[in-house]
Amino acid sequence: MRTRFDRIRHAVCFEIIGLVLLVGVLSQFGYDSGHVGAIGIAFSFLATGWNYLYNHWFDRFMARRYNTLNKTTVQRIVHSIGFEAGLLIVTIPILSWFLKVSLWEAFVLDIGMVIFYLIYAYVYNLAYDKIFPVPEVAH
């Protein structure tokens, strides 16, 4: 299993890089970078906590079920979809309220962000595992 320090490094780096990329992309679509940045920072804190808990749970599941922490491509996709689905449930109403848009508009915007983060999460986690290899599970 990964150490607590490794989990924190993973989560913090993921959120900082993702936030910088997301604010840059959304500002190109006409969203106020200040508003996007503020909601992005709030969601980053929310997502960082969820990231820590979800990845800890997922690692325990992988170790018990497969006796390894090394993920296949399908497992990485399932991992990413599960993470984002949990986040969507909480963020849509907040996004609607903060940006003063309908729930539908917030849903569409959130889905766009999910697509962005699904791709980003896959690439980020693949790179992270190459830079900081997963320790083998002790038997």
Helices and strands as residue ranges (DSSP letters): H 4-27, H 33-66, H 73-99, H 103-131
